[in-house]
Amino acid sequence: MNLPDERDVLRAEAEALLRRRIVLRAVKAPEPGFLGRITDRGRYLLVEYRDETSGYFWDLDVLRTVLRRACTGERGVTLYEGGRTVPEPGAPAQGGEEAEGR
């Protein structure tokens, strides 16, 4: 019996909640403390997450954390341990700020 991959289950749950396609990409941590990155690519969300040991389940907690943040509306950010976030260059401001003149 083939069980579904837990990553696919997590992705499908987030897609259903957001009503949007999500592309997952496991990456080696480019810097200390890196958890993941959420990038809005227009037609889909690109969710990159730290995966130091391919084939093992340790990355699932990191993936859950990054997907949870995506489901709360965060976009254009890099996430780090300890809750720190860094906006991507050129990313729109978070928090639903409105443009002047509206």
C-alpha positions in Angstrom: 0.0 0.0 0.0 1.4 3.4 -1.0 0.7 6.2 1.5 0.7 9.8 0.2 3.9 11.8 0.9 3.3 14.0 3.9 4.7 17.0 1.9 1.9 16.5 -0.7 -0.7 16.3 2.0 0.5 19.6 3.6 0.7 21.3 0.3 -2.8 20.2 -0.7 -4.3 21.4 2.6 -2.7 24.8 2.2 -3.8 25.0 -1.4 -7.4 24.3 -0.4 -7.3 26.9 2.3 -5.7 29.6 0.0 -7.5 28.4 -3.2 -4.2 28.9 -4.9 -1.6 26.6 -6.4 1.6 26.2 -4.3 4.9 24.9 -5.7 7.2 23.5 -3.0 11.0 23.6 -3.4 13.3 22.0 -0.9 16.6 23.9 -0.6 19.8 23.7 1.3 20.0 26.5 3.8 21.9 29.4 2.1 22.6 31.0 5.5 22.4 30.2 9.2 18.9 30.2 10.7 17.2 30.1 7.3 13.8 28.4 7.4 12.2 29.3 4.1 10.9 31.8 1.6 7.5 32.7 0.4 7.3 34.3 -3.1 4.2 35.3 -5.0 4.7 34.3 -8.6 1.3 35.6 -9.8 -0.3 32.3 -10.9 1.2 30.4 -7.9 3.0 30.7 -4.6 6.6 29.4 -4.5 7.3 28.1 -1.1 11.0 27.2 -0.5 11.9 25.4 2.7 15.1 24.2 4.4 15.8 20.6 3.8 19.2 19.6 5.0 18.7 15.8 4.9 16.7 14.7 1.8 14.6 11.7 2.3 14.1 12.2 6.0 11.1 13.7 7.9 13.0 16.4 9.8 12.1 19.0 7.2 8.3 18.5 7.8 8.3 20.8 10.9 10.1 23.5 8.9 7.6 23.0 6.0 4.6 23.2 8.3 6.0 26.5 9.8 6.5 28.1 6.3 3.2 26.9 5.0 1.4 28.2 8.1 2.9 31.6 7.5 1.9 31.5 3.9 -1.7 30.7 4.9 -1.7 33.8 7.2 -1.0 36.0 4.1 2.7 36.5 4.3 4.3 37.0 0.9 7.7 38.2 -0.4 9.5 37.3 2.8 12.4 35.1 3.9 11.8 33.4 7.3 14.4 32.7 9.9 14.5 30.8 13.2 13.3 32.8 16.1 10.4 34.3 14.1 12.6 36.9 12.2 11.4 37.8 8.7 13.2 39.8 6.0 11.3 41.2 3.1 12.5 40.3 -0.4 13.8 43.3 -2.4 10.9 44.9 -4.3 8.3 42.9 -2.3 5.1 44.9 -1.5 4.6 45.9 2.1 2.9 43.4 4.4 -0.2 44.2 6.4 -2.6 45.4 3.8 -1.2 48.9 3.5 -3.2 50.9 0.9 -1.6 53.1 -1.8 -1.9 56.8 -1.4 -4.8 58.4 -3.2 -7.4 55.7 -2.5 
